């Protein structure tokens, strides 16, 4: 019908989807567009602070921004999109239910926005899918925290026998894969956190925990450049963390991890942060991709597919700000900063397709990156200026408060930081997440597509 209100369907409630919808609900009236969001949760997860959830510094709900509160004009459908019918202009939605399953239905669209985000890259390594745990969702962060506390409690109770000492070494060894933001921040912050609660155990101290951080890359935190990467590496090693570069995992089981340097590490904790891959939804679209990400033009429209846009971690968005004259621009890196700004630009371009405003290419110069290493240690590069120590820590926390898209969440996170500095550290187990629910496929929803991301 000619007078039907156009329906804009957004797939994914991460940074790109959230900011696109926030722009659209401000610029378009209900008569100009119906806004629909398909997302497996009712919140936007501010994922850069997940390591602080894993250490109990920040309450899990405080980095979960309510989508219903922030996007009151949007109809939220809790579920996963598992297929897109371009010709039929519809998506297939599998709802999230209490029972864990339900019948799929089809949702039609007039404008489609594909921003399903990314998942933890697994590779086809024996045992990783079953025994590794990621740090990309609240479920995983809460589980890892409880898992570590449980193992340290169990290790503290082991008898002083040969068998007991062997089990104790397994329990007190943590292997983390990936020396980018996830792995580095997790190891650095968790190691420092355990020092604040070591009085909890009678026979075990934080120095008894063995930390091994491995990565195929030749530097730590390569996104921040060689100077800050070397500083972070020196700091980690000065704390006693075993950092092995040019090394990765060849196999894993429930009690050991085999590495490419020929060693087999006895451990019951493997934390997997070896980069990200686009949502498996992208591979099933039958559309052109570049390094697994959906190809889009500078306005984030999918070439040759009317009324379809994509952005964020799942899209290969040309980075015009980084392009040299007459050179093919690289793709924007999969960061929260780009996701947020691409979302706003995406909203503007979709509104333009509905007759409101003018579409423009995405262009944004990176404001800099930050990494929290626990305590007063941090590294940051705001606007190209390299910072370390307390100045970097202040910049890091200020940036996170600025980037959180809800004042209520900012106040709660700031209060958590304040309480953490004046109150005894929190070191209790909640036991609310089952091990099977924290497996990579279950926690990140990749089991829906049947193929592990690589």
BASEPA-855724 format. One record per residue (C-alpha): residue in one letter; x negated, z, y. Coordinates in Angstrom, 3 decimals. Each point is the difference from the previous one (the first is absolute). Layout:
<atoms>
> rest;x;z;y
> a;X;Z;Y
...
</atoms>
This chain:
<atoms>
> rest;x;z;y
> x;0.000;0.000;0.000
> x;-1.286;-0.972;3.415
> x;0.974;3.299;1.598
> x;-1.617;2.185;-2.672
> x;-2.570;2.465;1.297
> x;-3.506;-1.088;-1.132
> x;-1.528;2.343;-2.561
> x;-3.692;0.901;0.264
> x;-1.322;1.385;-3.291
> x;-3.350;1.806;0.103
> x;-1.783;0.615;-3.311
> x;-2.238;3.058;0.369
> x;0.126;3.071;2.215
> x;-3.709;0.375;0.688
> x;-1.599;-0.380;3.415
> x;0.814;-3.705;0.454
> x;3.620;0.295;-1.131
> x;0.616;3.207;1.934
> x;-1.311;-1.312;3.310
> x;1.744;-3.359;-0.400
> x;3.344;1.740;-0.476
> x;-0.639;2.452;2.797
> x;-0.584;-2.935;2.345
> x;3.089;-1.857;-1.247
> x;2.378;2.949;0.302
> x;-1.104;0.465;3.619
> x;0.242;-3.668;0.995
> x;3.022;-1.225;-1.952
> x;3.591;1.217;0.156
> x;2.024;0.547;-3.188
> x;1.850;-3.222;0.835
> x;-3.248;-1.966;0.064
> x;-1.390;1.097;-3.355
> x;0.660;2.200;-3.027
> x;-3.222;1.792;-0.966
> x;-0.668;0.827;-3.660
> x;-3.048;1.715;-1.495
> x;-0.833;0.084;-3.717
> x;-2.500;2.761;-0.797
> x;-0.515;2.330;-2.998
> x;-0.111;3.127;2.213
> x;1.928;1.216;3.021
> x;-3.169;0.569;2.000
> x;-2.996;-1.743;1.526
> x;-3.120;1.553;-1.505
> x;-2.848;0.590;2.434
> x;-2.533;-0.667;-2.739
> x;-3.244;0.609;1.980
> x;0.680;3.749;-0.287
> x;0.559;0.047;-3.779
> x;-3.421;1.618;-0.669
> x;1.129;2.954;2.133
> x;3.153;0.286;-2.117
> x;-2.198;0.044;-3.108
> x;-1.941;2.929;1.451
> x;3.094;1.884;1.148
> x;-1.003;-0.150;3.672
> x;3.158;-1.969;0.835
> x;3.433;0.493;-1.558
> x;1.071;-3.174;-1.842
> x;3.281;-0.492;1.889
> x;-1.777;0.166;3.354
> x;-1.523;-3.460;-0.467
> x;3.299;-1.475;-1.218
> x;1.898;-1.454;2.977
> x;3.752;-0.148;-0.649
> x;1.178;-3.627;0.047
> x;3.627;0.975;0.479
> x;-0.836;2.119;3.024
> x;-2.447;-2.453;1.577
> x;2.053;-3.139;-0.782
> x;3.650;1.043;0.442
> x;1.248;-3.588;0.359
> x;-1.575;-1.137;-3.265
> x;1.829;-0.098;-3.331
> x;-2.467;1.497;-2.476
> x;0.101;-1.111;-3.632
> x;-2.117;2.210;-2.257
> x;-1.573;-2.310;-2.533
> x;-2.608;-2.622;-0.833
> x;0.291;-3.737;0.610
> x;-1.188;-1.623;-3.218
> x;0.785;-3.666;0.796
> x;0.779;-2.266;2.948
> x;2.249;-3.092;-0.220
> x;-1.205;-2.131;2.910
> x;2.523;-2.780;-0.630
> x;2.889;2.404;-0.422
> x;-1.170;2.148;2.948
> x;0.284;3.264;-1.910
> x;-2.138;2.765;-1.537
> x;0.466;1.881;-3.265
> x;0.028;3.770;0.458
> x;-0.598;2.572;-2.727
> x;1.296;3.315;1.369
> x;-1.764;3.321;-0.278
> x;2.317;2.373;-1.860
> x;-0.204;3.521;-1.341
> x;-0.059;-1.403;-3.528
> x;-2.862;-2.333;0.892
> x;1.897;-3.212;-0.725
> x;3.064;-1.940;1.102
> x;1.296;-3.554;0.136
> x;-1.608;-2.434;2.425
> x;2.118;-1.574;2.729
> x;-0.553;-2.826;2.486
> x;-0.180;0.467;3.766
> x;0.449;-3.123;2.133
> x;-1.963;-0.589;3.202
> x;-0.121;-2.227;3.054
> x;-3.465;1.189;0.975
> x;-2.415;1.444;-2.574
> x;-3.001;2.200;0.792
> x;-2.450;0.528;-2.880
> x;-2.090;3.102;0.665
> x;-0.234;1.652;-3.446
> x;-3.461;1.410;0.749
> x;-2.752;0.583;-2.511
> x;-0.761;1.963;-3.134
> x;-3.203;1.419;-1.433
> x;-2.197;-2.718;-1.502
> x;-0.551;0.796;-3.693
> x;-1.929;-2.858;-1.663
> x;0.260;-0.492;-3.759
> x;-2.100;2.997;-1.035
> x;0.888;1.806;-3.240
> x;1.569;3.389;0.607
> x;0.343;-0.186;3.786
> x;3.756;-0.589;0.074
> x;0.599;2.951;-2.325
> x;-2.554;2.545;1.177
> x;-0.845;-0.707;3.649
> x;2.025;1.383;2.891
> x;0.314;-1.681;3.370
> x;0.454;1.464;3.456
> x;2.528;-2.307;1.628
> x;3.267;1.926;-0.351
> x;1.200;3.551;0.544
> x;0.563;0.368;-3.742
> x;-3.653;-0.779;-0.685
> x;-1.327;2.264;2.758
> x;2.054;2.996;-1.141
> x;-0.894;-0.623;-3.648
> x;-3.752;-0.262;0.647
> x;0.030;3.290;1.892
> x;1.804;1.840;-2.795
> x;-2.113;-1.727;-2.647
> x;-3.253;1.187;1.582
> x;1.264;3.553;0.425
> x;1.220;0.083;-3.595
> x;-3.346;-1.222;-1.354
> x;-1.976;2.521;2.031
> x;2.299;2.789;-1.198
> x;-0.463;-1.149;-3.597
> x;-3.775;-0.351;0.407
> x;-0.241;3.507;1.399
> x;1.663;1.324;-3.141
> x;-2.224;-1.854;-2.520
> x;-2.019;2.229;-2.337
> x;-3.791;0.069;0.297
> x;-0.611;-1.992;-3.175
> x;-1.511;-3.446;-0.564
> x;3.460;-1.531;-0.364
> x;1.323;1.937;2.974
> x;-2.899;-1.052;2.226
> x;0.483;-3.665;-0.998
> x;3.699;0.121;0.844
> x;-0.830;1.783;3.239
> x;-2.388;-2.789;1.060
> x;2.725;-2.593;-0.628
> x;2.524;1.941;2.030
> x;-2.379;0.548;2.903
> x;-1.056;-3.663;0.347
> x;1.865;-2.362;2.333
> x;-0.673;-3.753;0.041
> x;1.343;-1.990;2.944
> x;-0.181;-3.790;0.098
> x;-0.193;-1.755;3.352
> x;-2.179;0.999;2.955
> x;2.419;-1.356;2.572
> x;2.439;2.207;1.880
> x;1.987;1.304;-2.974
> x;-2.866;1.017;-2.260
> x;-2.361;1.239;2.693
> x;2.551;2.078;1.898
> x;1.432;1.413;-3.221
> x;-3.361;1.147;-1.354
> x;-1.275;1.315;3.327
> x;3.160;1.878;0.949
> x;0.754;1.378;-3.465
> x;-3.563;1.215;-0.512
> x;0.138;1.850;3.332
> x;3.499;1.376;-0.753
> x;-1.091;1.501;-3.328
> x;-2.704;1.928;1.829
> x;2.707;1.700;2.080
> x;1.951;1.184;-3.065
> x;-2.773;0.736;-2.509
> x;0.699;3.739;0.153
> x;3.144;-0.832;-2.016
> x;-2.149;-0.186;-3.171
> x;-2.030;2.819;-1.518
> x;-2.615;-2.076;-1.863
> x;0.078;-3.339;1.798
> x;-1.302;-1.016;3.406
> x;0.384;-3.237;1.939
> x;-3.640;-0.816;-0.733
> x;0.870;-0.156;-3.720
> x;2.189;-3.065;0.562
> x;-1.888;-3.258;-0.547
> x;1.074;-2.870;2.252
> x;-0.868;-3.615;-0.833
> x;0.967;-2.805;2.401
> x;-0.638;-3.559;-1.221
> x;0.479;-3.427;1.550
> x;-1.251;-3.517;-0.665
> x;-0.711;-0.370;3.718
> x;-3.415;0.862;1.387
> x;1.226;2.359;2.721
> x;2.546;2.710;0.695
> x;2.870;-0.737;2.417
> x;-1.079;-3.621;0.603
> x;2.915;-0.469;2.435
> x;-1.771;2.270;2.492
> x;-3.315;-1.847;-0.058
> x;-3.471;0.855;-1.347
> x;-0.869;2.759;2.509
> x;3.055;2.167;-0.673
> x;-0.063;-0.957;-3.675
> x;-3.547;1.362;-0.344
> x;1.001;3.158;1.862
> x;2.937;0.583;-2.358
> x;-2.185;-0.696;-3.054
> x;-2.683;2.449;1.160
> x;2.650;2.654;0.699
> x;1.593;-0.389;-3.446
> x;-3.326;0.202;-1.788
> x;-1.048;2.997;2.092
> x;3.104;1.775;-1.312
> x;-1.078;-0.696;-3.572
> x;2.387;-2.885;-0.704
> x;-1.430;-2.549;-2.458
> x;0.579;-3.376;1.715
> x;-0.785;-2.999;-2.182
> x;0.153;-3.372;1.744
> x;-0.037;-3.317;-1.828
> x;1.745;1.780;-2.885
> x;3.553;-0.061;-1.338
> x;2.078;0.950;-3.056
> x;0.017;-1.973;-3.269
> x;2.416;2.212;-1.964
> x;1.826;3.306;0.169
> x;1.836;2.358;-2.293
> x;1.492;3.467;0.379
> x;-3.402;1.742;-0.252
> x;-2.653;-2.431;1.268
> x;-0.851;-2.915;2.270
> x;-2.563;-2.692;-0.849
> x;-1.943;-1.503;2.915
> x;-1.887;-3.271;0.427
> x;-3.285;1.909;0.480
> x;0.205;0.896;-3.681
> x;1.100;3.616;0.385
> x;3.075;1.564;-1.543
> x;1.373;2.857;2.098
> x;2.023;2.724;-1.717
> x;2.949;0.608;2.330
> x;3.729;0.539;0.040
> x;0.491;-1.247;3.566
> x;-0.309;-3.654;1.033
> x;1.247;-0.780;3.518
> x;0.391;-3.717;0.598
> x;-0.415;-1.390;3.519
> x;-1.659;-3.359;-0.697
> x;1.715;-1.902;2.781
> x;3.500;-1.395;0.286
> x;1.826;-3.093;-1.224
> x;3.173;-1.569;1.398
> x;3.265;1.111;-1.545
> x;0.573;-1.812;-3.339
> x;3.151;-1.445;1.582
> x;-2.170;-2.527;1.862
> x;-1.415;-1.582;-3.165
> x;3.505;-0.754;-1.275
> x;1.231;-1.820;3.107
> x;-1.507;-3.377;-0.876
> x;-1.315;-0.339;3.565
> x;-3.582;-0.706;1.133
> x;-2.321;3.019;0.066
> x;-3.521;0.674;1.213
> x;-1.933;2.658;-1.922
> x;3.350;1.153;-1.351
> x;1.649;0.367;3.421
> x;2.901;-2.197;1.128
> x;-1.125;-2.770;2.353
> x;1.631;0.152;3.448
> x;-0.653;-1.657;3.354
> x;-1.060;1.737;3.223
> x;3.630;0.963;0.703
> x;0.215;1.515;-3.517
> x;2.534;-2.598;-1.164
> x;-0.395;-1.371;-3.529
> x;-0.824;-3.716;0.429
> x;2.602;-2.352;-1.408
> x;2.482;2.787;-0.778
> x;2.713;0.330;2.666
> x;0.860;3.466;1.326
> x;-2.581;1.885;-2.084
> x;-2.800;2.108;1.495
> x;-2.655;2.254;-1.530
> x;-2.544;2.503;1.325
> x;-1.981;3.102;-0.868
> x;-2.140;0.455;-3.100
> x;1.910;-2.645;-1.973
> x;-0.573;-2.839;2.500
> x;-3.074;-2.002;1.007
> x;0.534;0.240;3.767
> x;-2.580;-1.955;2.053
> x;-2.111;2.373;2.085
> x;-0.113;-1.996;3.238
> x;-1.816;2.785;1.845
> x;-2.911;-0.244;-2.440
> x;-0.278;-3.792;-0.073
> x;-3.003;-1.804;1.431
> x;0.577;-3.180;2.044
> x;0.986;-2.911;-2.222
> x;-0.264;2.209;-3.086
> x;2.678;0.761;-2.567
> x;1.118;3.552;0.716
> x;-0.418;2.592;-2.751
> x;2.991;1.976;-1.235
> x;0.791;3.352;1.541
> x;-1.178;2.900;-2.186
> x;2.654;2.059;-1.823
> x;0.052;2.993;2.351
> x;2.826;2.160;1.320
> x;-1.008;-0.963;3.523
> x;0.551;-3.712;-0.631
> x;3.184;0.703;-1.964
> x;1.483;1.916;2.918
> x;-0.829;-2.626;2.604
> x;0.945;-2.921;-2.225
> x;3.367;1.665;-0.538
> x;0.718;0.113;3.721
> x;-1.099;-3.631;0.423
> x;2.081;-0.936;-3.025
> x;3.085;1.626;1.518
> x;-0.547;-1.953;3.208
> x;-0.276;-3.321;-1.861
> x;3.075;0.652;-2.143
> x;2.001;0.946;3.087
> x;-1.151;-3.278;1.576
> x;1.392;-1.906;-3.004
> x;3.359;1.601;0.832
> x;-0.185;-1.069;3.638
> x;-1.468;3.177;1.526
> x;-3.453;-0.297;1.568
> x;-2.863;-2.329;-0.856
> x;-2.126;-0.175;-3.142
> x;-3.752;0.451;0.409
> x;-3.020;-0.075;-2.348
> x;-1.333;3.336;-1.210
> x;-3.172;1.006;1.774
> x;-1.349;3.546;0.050
> x;-3.511;1.277;0.452
> x;-0.892;2.861;-2.326
> x;-0.011;3.343;1.806
> x;-2.464;1.491;-2.448
> x;0.069;1.981;-3.242
> x;-0.368;3.672;-0.899
> x;-0.813;2.015;-3.125
> x;0.413;3.749;-0.497
> x;-2.696;1.543;-2.223
> x;1.308;3.563;-0.047
> x;-0.828;3.024;2.136
> x;-1.422;-1.147;3.347
> x;-1.520;-3.105;-1.585
> x;1.384;-3.439;0.782
> x;-1.097;-3.493;0.983
> x;1.840;-2.177;2.497
> x;-0.476;-3.222;1.894
> x;2.577;-0.096;2.813
> x;-0.318;-3.242;2.001
> x;-3.382;-0.630;-1.592
> x;-1.560;3.361;0.937
> x;-1.580;1.740;-3.016
> x;0.780;3.744;-0.212
> x;-0.841;2.684;-2.551
> x;0.621;3.730;-0.408
> x;2.435;1.968;2.197
> x;0.548;-2.811;2.564
> x;0.964;-2.352;-2.845
> x;2.258;2.705;-1.475
> x;1.873;0.397;3.294
> x;0.410;-3.781;0.306
> x;1.140;-0.266;-3.626
> x;2.722;2.614;0.322
> x;1.094;-1.291;3.410
> x;0.321;-3.499;-1.422
> x;2.118;1.164;-2.939
> x;2.353;1.905;2.304
> x;0.279;-3.062;2.230
> x;0.663;-2.338;-2.944
> x;2.675;2.175;-1.639
> x;3.242;-1.700;1.120
> x;2.098;3.167;0.329
> x;-0.384;2.902;2.407
> x;1.458;2.420;-2.550
> x;-2.659;-1.012;-2.536
> x;-2.756;0.253;2.619
> x;1.001;3.564;0.833
> x;0.143;0.980;-3.678
> x;-3.386;-1.541;-0.799
> x;-1.604;1.604;3.060
> x;1.497;3.351;-1.056
> x;-1.429;-0.454;-3.509
> x;-3.456;-0.547;1.465
> x;0.401;3.057;2.231
> x;1.193;2.245;-2.835
> x;-2.796;-1.269;-2.240
> x;-2.532;1.161;2.570
> x;1.405;3.529;0.446
> x;1.660;0.830;-3.346
> x;-1.492;0.364;-3.495
> x;-0.167;-3.398;-1.781
> x;2.821;-0.853;-2.376
> x;-1.048;-0.168;-3.650
> x;3.128;0.176;-2.142
> x;1.243;-2.435;-2.625
> x;3.500;-1.421;0.364
> x;0.253;-1.758;-3.354
> x;2.741;-2.335;1.228
> x;-1.470;-3.336;-1.175
> x;-0.265;-0.975;-3.661
> x;-3.233;-1.764;-1.041
> x;1.889;-3.121;-1.094
> x;1.676;-0.274;3.401
> x;-3.422;-0.048;1.687
> x;-1.332;-2.923;-2.048
> x;-0.812;-3.012;2.179
> x;2.828;-2.214;-1.241
> x;2.648;2.717;0.291
> x;-1.089;1.507;3.318
> x;-0.463;-3.322;1.769
> x;2.838;-1.918;-1.645
> x;-2.190;-2.729;-1.443
> x;1.471;0.478;-3.468
> x;3.060;-1.885;1.257
> x;-1.978;-3.258;0.045
> x;-1.790;0.381;-3.323
> x;-3.463;-1.107;1.159
> x;-2.632;2.451;1.380
> x;-1.291;-0.988;3.465
> x;-3.531;-1.377;0.021
</atoms>
